[in-house]
């Protein structure tokens, strides 16, 4: 009932602003998105199948998905923990730390890549000691994973921390008064309220990891069948002039992102309805 | 936590949505993990890591790798997987200096191999002990123009005419770009009484007309294909194979005088484990064998073994070919032509 009332109260007659918005968005957003599919389809279904019968295309897509799953999982836990600590505890340097953990959003991803290389690479600050031991995180799948953890770290934090900040301490305190341990209070009082934030944070992390390019291109060495992610594959194929091949993979990635954000949108809509 | 309010009318839909979401996620995870699930697929027993400069991508992936894989499997009964990466020669060299695990690298020019020695990646000019001093194959530099040659381009000097748009790879990252600069310089200076001045004049004229610079020869060709410029200076190989296959709509102009690029193979000993030694050596030996060289010829490269080149009828005739050793060697050409003339004079002049 509530939703219906809200909907009718909205203006339905704004034909001019709506068409103006569409006109502006057409060349900016809608046409480039359409071009992905047009060029992917230009080679026909046969080309699509041929692209995905190549082991390097398959690998790139699988590798991207694996990294995205792993990144969402680790950053899901790590980001929630960071948000919890930053929201619940008062300690010197907390403000500074809050700024620093959000920095990866603002730093160009290429710079993230180079700094990881300069740290962990065979000639890097720490890497030069690891190299003689035969440990080499860069130019290997693990290096790509590290880069994605770094780049996507703030998304989980950003989704979870605001919820924790607003959560009244009284619930948690009430739990303690009836003898709950710190873990029990977290598990049964805090975690349930975080579900929405966890869900959207994980989806955002997944989507960003799936599309990450700048840092990956630096730390991966761009090795087919070993460290080449789907975006790197697209870039390499496009540079080599195989536009249909590049766009076939691009179309799959774009469709996945559409689906992810569609789920995310529906979810946040339903939550806002529920709150209302 | 508001769950109870939702039970009733919405619950079936909600359940359905949740289930389908979970199914999709599980499906994606299964797809991603598939090759690593035990028993799902045989995992290759051996790997070999090869880095190459941009235009080598096709001949290696479609010709050389499959040929050696079947030969190795016949000889040893082991399946072999190539891990490879192709980019501009300078980019590949920089990656190798930063420590990518390349076991074999094919660079566009010996200059990049010498940079690897300087950086300590190679312990010396080890490629010179390989056949033909490490030169795997070669190809002359040509001019690619639009179909029908509407601008009437017949040689490097025409590229300096006003109103011609030239697509050129970037000498910072592309080996082909360095070859192209020496080709342009040599074409003008070889028969001139004042070589340095003639070379400078032509380079200045051409570079005034450069409308797009790409990181590699292959990327430059993609720019040209996408409609940039009237002419592209590139390897003959880049043009003839795809023209013959109908993949490229353009025309080749053979300059009267041009350079033959020579592509250097390096074996990165420090990245080769003891158990990999034999495999790498077999692969390197295979590359200079007649079957492998014939594959290169089929893909448009000229073999160092001249008799093999007769099998490709698409190779054009160059009246006055020259080589890098006509300018001393690469370090000297880099110093005297690329740096002293192109970088310090031509670029400065254009920048003003």
HADDOCK unambig.tbl for C-alpha pairs under 7 A between the chains (distance, minus, plus):
assign (segid A and resid 62 and name CA) (segid B and resid 31 and name CA) 6.94 0.50 0.50
assign (segid A and resid 62 and name CA) (segid B and resid 32 and name CA) 4.22 0.50 0.50
assign (segid A and resid 63 and name CA) (segid B and resid 32 and name CA) 6.80 0.50 0.50
assign (segid A and resid 65 and name CA) (segid B and resid 32 and name CA) 5.96 0.50 0.50
assign (segid A and resid 66 and name CA) (segid B and resid 32 and name CA) 5.88 0.50 0.50
assign (segid A and resid 121 and name CA) (segid B and resid 98 and name CA) 6.95 0.50 0.50
assign (segid A and resid 122 and name CA) (segid B and resid 98 and name CA) 6.77 0.50 0.50
assign (segid A and resid 122 and name CA) (segid B and resid 99 and name CA) 5.71 0.50 0.50
assign (segid A and resid 123 and name CA) (segid B and resid 98 and name CA) 6.72 0.50 0.50
assign (segid A and resid 139 and name CA) (segid B and resid 100 and name CA) 5.82 0.50 0.50
assign (segid A and resid 192 and name CA) (segid B and resid 1 and name CA) 6.76 0.50 0.50
assign (segid A and resid 221 and name CA) (segid B and resid 95 and name CA) 6.84 0.50 0.50
assign (segid A and resid 221 and name CA) (segid B and resid 100 and name CA) 6.12 0.50 0.50
assign (segid A and resid 222 and name CA) (segid B and resid 85 and name CA) 5.98 0.50 0.50
assign (segid A and resid 223 and name CA) (segid B and resid 83 and name CA) 6.16 0.50 0.50
assign (segid A and resid 223 and name CA) (segid B and resid 84 and name CA) 5.38 0.50 0.50
assign (segid A and resid 223 and name CA) (segid B and resid 85 and name CA) 4.93 0.50 0.50
assign (segid A and resid 224 and name CA) (segid B and resid 83 and name CA) 5.61 0.50 0.50
assign (segid A and resid 224 and name CA) (segid B and resid 84 and name CA) 5.33 0.50 0.50
assign (segid A and resid 224 and name CA) (segid B and resid 85 and name CA) 6.03 0.50 0.50
assign (segid A and resid 225 and name CA) (segid B and resid 83 and name CA) 5.88 0.50 0.50
assign (segid A and resid 226 and name CA) (segid B and resid 83 and name CA) 6.63 0.50 0.50
assign (segid A and resid 239 and name CA) (segid B and resid 218 and name CA) 6.72 0.50 0.50
assign (segid A and resid 239 and name CA) (segid B and resid 219 and name CA) 4.85 0.50 0.50
assign (segid A and resid 239 and name CA) (segid B and resid 222 and name CA) 6.29 0.50 0.50
assign (segid A and resid 240 and name CA) (segid B and resid 218 and name CA) 5.70 0.50 0.50
assign (segid A and resid 240 and name CA) (segid B and resid 219 and name CA) 6.16 0.50 0.50
assign (segid A and resid 240 and name CA) (segid B and resid 222 and name CA) 6.65 0.50 0.50
assign (segid A and resid 241 and name CA) (segid B and resid 222 and name CA) 5.10 0.50 0.50
